[in-house]
Amino acid sequence: MSIQDLEEELFTMDCPCKGKNLDRLLQPAILQAVSRQPLHGLAIVQAVAEGPMWSGTQPDPTGVYRYLKKMEQAGLLRSTWEVDRGDGRPRRMYEITDHGRACRNNWAVALNDYAAAIARMVEELQSEKKWEEAGI
């Protein structure tokens, strides 16, 4: 089986090389989503889906709600119940805390460093692929 065949096979499987296992980036995405205004859980899921890492693909809502709970316990978010909505159904609204803002700002620095390292890694990987294709 050629390398190209293997690449195609990996991209038809649910392989980590497709970038789907980026749940660690859920935290900064949530922090960014609630930075401007409080949002309820489903609105956060939708905001994350519209962000640059998910490109319209909705993250697992159960995972997002789990993260919201963890982030609230860690003091990054605070929630309140919104009950006067007209339809009688309360919903939990999440907002960022000062600790959450500091965390979001740290993520910006860390992601910038990751982006530079990833760019170097991509260059190396592409260079290796060119060598292989050239038969060297």
Summary of the structure (lengths in Angstrom):
residues: 136
radius of gyration: 19.6
end to end distance: 18.8
largest distance: 69.0
contacts: 329
relative contact order: 0.12
helix: 62%
strand: 10%
